[in-house]
Amino acid sequence: MAEKIELSGVRAKLKAHKDANAGERTVTLSESGISCTVPNFINHGLWMKAQRVAKGDTPKAQAAFVCEVVRFEGEKLTLTDLAELVPAGDTLQLIGEVFGGKDDNAEGESGNVLN
């Protein structure tokens, strides 16, 4: 029987952060009206997997990452589905959701630097 290892220090803090951000949020796509679920915590391993699929093509890696983590009304889409069936505006919206995350400060509010 394997002995359970107790995390301490930074690993314990990271695990607590991951646990505190469990669950998902719902996003309605602006153009198609499709309801999508996006995890609140997305591990870096999924981004590395998307990069391997894309073989150095950054836009393709972003699309692969969206396909890996987002559920479209409960369904997982392929890269081909995303490219052929999802409007560009919706795809860009999802890229913003996945890479931008949750932001409590709107643009221009105190705490944000505008360029």
VOVO-766675 format. One record per residue: residue in one letter; x, y, z of N, C-alpha, C in turn. Coordinates in steps of 0.02 Angstrom, whole numbers, padded with zeros to 5 digits, always signed. Example, Ala and Ser with C-alpha at 12.3 -4.5 7.8 and 13.67 -1.06 7.14 Angstrom:
BEGIN
A+00660-00284+00390+00615-00225+00390+00660-00165+00390 S+00642-00112+00354+00684-00053+00357+00645+00002+00394 
***
This chain:
BEGIN
M+00042-00059+00000+00000+00000+00000+00044+00062+00000 A+00030+00109-00044+00070+00169-00049+00056+00216+00010 E+00110+00245+00034+00104+00292+00090+00083+00360+00063 K+00034+00391+00096+00010+00457+00074+00061+00509+00095 I+00081+00550+00047+00130+00603+00059+00093+00668+00075 E+00111+00697+00131+00081+00760+00152+00120+00818+00121 L+00086+00863+00087+00119+00920+00056+00133+00973+00108 S+00189+01009+00099+00205+01064+00144+00236+01121+00104 G+00243+01177+00136+00274+01235+00105+00235+01260+00044 V+00272+01276-00009+00241+01304-00069+00195+01254-00102 R+00210+01191-00100+00166+01140-00130+00098+01139-00096 A+00098+01146-00031+00035+01149+00006-00005+01211-00013 K+00030+01267-00022-00004+01329-00042-00034+01323-00112 L+00005+01294-00157-00020+01284-00225-00079+01236-00227 K-00076+01184-00188-00132+01136-00184-00194+01170-00156 A-00185+01212-00104-00241+01249-00075-00272+01296-00127 H-00229+01329-00167-00254+01374-00219-00294+01334-00271 K-00267+01277-00291-00302+01234-00340-00370+01213-00312 D-00371+01191-00250-00433+01168-00219-00484+01226-00212 A-00459+01285-00196-00503+01344-00188-00533+01366-00254 N-00500+01348-00309-00524+01369-00375-00553+01311-00415 A-00576+01261-00380-00609+01204-00413-00675+01228-00443 G-00702+01190-00488-00766+01208-00518-00757+01241-00586 E-00810+01269-00610-00809+01299-00677-00857+01358-00680 R-00847+01397-00732-00892+01454-00745-00925+01444-00813 T-00983+01473-00821-01020+01468-00884-01011+01532-00924 V-00998+01524-00988-00989+01580-01034-01037+01569-01092 T-01076+01620-01109-01119+01617-01167-01085+01653-01224 L-01075+01618-01279-01040+01648-01336-01083+01702-01369 S-01052+01758-01383-01087+01818-01407-01121+01808-01475 E-01087+01775-01521-01114+01768-01589-01163+01710-01596 S-01144+01651-01572-01185+01591-01582-01236+01579-01527 G-01225+01608-01469-01269+01597-01412-01258+01531-01377 I-01206+01493-01396-01191+01429-01366-01166+01440-01294 S-01188+01398-01248-01166+01401-01179-01106+01355-01169 C-01052+01383-01144-00990+01345-01134-00971+01344-01060 T-00937+01292-01040-00909+01290-00972-00833+01292-00977 V-00804+01334-00933-00732+01343-00930-00710+01329-00859 P-00662+01284-00849-00638+01270-00781-00608+01333-00749 N-00618+01340-00684-00587+01396-00648-00512+01385-00639 F-00491+01322-00634-00420+01305-00628-00402+01261-00687 I-00353+01282-00725-00329+01243-00782-00255+01231-00772 N-00235+01167-00768-00164+01154-00755-00122+01166-00817 H-00059+01181-00806-00012+01198-00859+00001+01139-00907 G-00008+01079-00882+00003+01020-00924-00041+01019-00986 L-00102+01046-00980-00147+01048-01038-00121+01097-01090 W-00090+01152-01068-00061+01200-01116-00001+01167-01152 M+00040+01130-01115+00097+01096-01146+00072+01045-01197 K+00018+01009-01181-00011+00961-01228-00034+00997-01292 A-00067+01054-01284-00091+01093-01342-00032+01116-01385 Q+00023+01135-01353+00082+01157-01391+00112+01099-01431 R+00112+01040-01402+00138+00982-01439+00095+00967-01500 V+00029+00972-01492-00017+00961-01548-00004+01012-01603 A+00009+01075-01584+00016+01130-01632+00084+01133-01666 K+00134+01100-01639+00201+01097-01668+00229+01166-01686 G+00226+01212-01638+00256+01278-01647+00210+01331-01675 D+00150+01314-01693+00102+01362-01721+00060+01390-01663 T+00076+01450-01640+00044+01479-01580-00031+01486-01587 P-00058+01513-01642-00132+01517-01647-00164+01448-01644 K-00132+01398-01674-00159+01330-01672-00156+01303-01601 A-00103+01320-01564-00096+01298-01494-00152+01329-01452 Q-00168+01392-01464-00223+01424-01427-00289+01389-01442 A-00301+01373-01505-00363+01339-01524-00365+01269-01493 A-00308+01233-01494-00305+01166-01465-00318+01169-01390 F-00293+01220-01358-00303+01229-01286-00377+01241-01271 V-00409+01283-01311-00481+01295-01303-00519+01228-01311 C-00501+01190-01362-00535+01126-01374-00524+01078-01315 E-00466+01081-01284-00450+01036-01229-00488+01053-01165 V-00497+01118-01151-00524+01136-01085-00597+01158-01085 V-00623+01182-01142-00691+01209-01144-00740+01154-01165 R-00799+01154-01135-00853+01110-01155-00908+01153-01185 F-00930+01135-01244-00982+01171-01280-01048+01135-01268 E-01089+01164-01224-01152+01133-01203-01140+01059-01184 G-01085+01049-01148-01068+00982-01122-01025+00940-01169 E-01014+00963-01230-00977+00923-01278-00907+00953-01290 K-00860+00908-01305-00793+00928-01323-00788+00932-01399 L-00763+00987-01426-00755+00995-01498-00683+00979-01518 T-00675+00958-01581-00608+00948-01609-00583+01014-01638 L-00519+01015-01655-00491+01074-01689-00527+01088-01754 T-00544+01035-01791-00581+01044-01854-00649+01073-01841 D-00685+01048-01790-00750+01076-01771-00743+01151-01756 L-00693+01167-01715-00684+01237-01695-00670+01281-01756 A-00627+01257-01801-00609+01296-01860-00667+01305-01909 E-00708+01253-01916-00760+01254-01968-00829+01276-01943 L-00844+01266-01879-00912+01277-01855-00921+01336-01808 V-00867+01356-01774-00873+01410-01724-00852+01476-01756 P-00895+01528-01751-00877+01593-01779-00812+01620-01749 A-00774+01656-01789-00710+01683-01766-00717+01725-01702 G-00770+01765-01699-00781+01807-01640-00790+01765-01577 D-00826+01709-01583-00836+01665-01525-00770+01632-01505 T-00730+01612-01554-00666+01581-01539-00621+01630-01503 L-00619+01692-01527-00578+01743-01494-00604+01758-01424 Q-00670+01757-01415-00699+01767-01348-00675+01712-01301 L-00675+01650-01325-00653+01594-01283-00579+01597-01268 I-00539+01618-01316-00467+01626-01304-00457+01676-01248 G-00495+01731-01250-00492+01781-01196-00513+01752-01129 E-00565+01711-01129-00588+01680-01067-00536+01633-01038 V-00507+01592-01081-00460+01541-01058-00394+01573-01037 F-00368+01618-01078-00303+01648-01063-00308+01709-01018 G-00365+01744-01020-00373+01803-00979-00397+01787-00909 G-00433+01732-00903-00458+01711-00838-00510+01758-00811 K-00518+01756-00745-00567+01798-00711-00531+01862-00690 D-00558+01919-00708-00527+01983-00691-00578+02025-00652 D-00561+02040-00589-00606+02079-00547-00605+02153-00565 N-00550+02176-00596-00544+02247-00614-00559+02256-00688 A-00608+02297-00703-00622+02312-00773-00570+02361-00799 E-00561+02363-00864-00512+02408-00894-00526+02479-00873 G-00473+02513-00852-00479+02583-00834-00493+02595-00760 E-00509+02543-00723-00521+02551-00652-00455+02552-00614 S-00458+02577-00553-00399+02580-00511-00366+02512-00506 G-00300+02511-00512-00263+02448-00508-00242+02421-00575 N-00270+02446-00629-00251+02424-00696-00210+02478-00730 V-00158+02457-00763-00117+02504-00801-00140+02502-00873 L-00156+02559-00900-00177+02563-00970-00118+02586-01012 N-00107+02553-01067-00053+02573-01113-00078+02618-01166 
***
